[in-house]
Amino acid sequence: MANNKRNKEYALIRKAQILQLKEDQPELTLEEIGSQVGLTRERVRQILHKEGLPTISNKMPSDWGTHKKPRGNCVICGEQIGSDRPLLVKYCGTECRNEGLAKYRKTVINKTSYTTFNCANCGKEHSIRTALYNVQRKRGYKNQYCGNKCKVEVAIAKAIEARRQKYLQRQSYENSTIDR
């Protein structure tokens, strides 16, 4: 019983040490705190998480600045890309990036082919991407419409015509049964 009490007291002391270290030196990593207190990095993380404290160090690792490699040249202006920029960057700054994205969008739009057709309802000329047009044809779409409004108008007209045909069939059937 005394041993259990001693372990709890020791755990409380270590917890207080962890909290004090984190408060005094927030740049310490979990591993550094753990080595000072005698706990694993994971246990330190659990204690800090339970207390609602950040578990991430606010310092950059010391080896981050030692391996800065030249990033190459900007694909727009040709200037050297600064070593402060991330590794896979193609542009020297925001202006060149925006210009590069604008060029890319233009080439993508120019490469996309469009098919022009006349709406089956209103007859207006309309363009859609050829890939979409081909998919619709493959699925058996017989008519192309410029928008949902025209499509709905045609569907309503078809439904009305189908009802009218049923009514006429019913009338002709009733007339033929009366004549017998």
Buried (B, 14 or more C-beta within 10 A) or exposed (E): EEEEEEEEEEEEEBBEBBBEBBEEEEEBBBBBBBBBBEBEBEBBBBBBEEEEEEBEBEEEEEEEEEEEEEBEEBBBEEEEBEEEBEEEBBBBBEEBBEBBEEEEEEEEEEEEEEBEBEBBBBEEEBEBEEEEBEEBEEEEEEEBBBEEEBBEEBEEEEEEEEEEEEEEEEEEEEEEEEEE
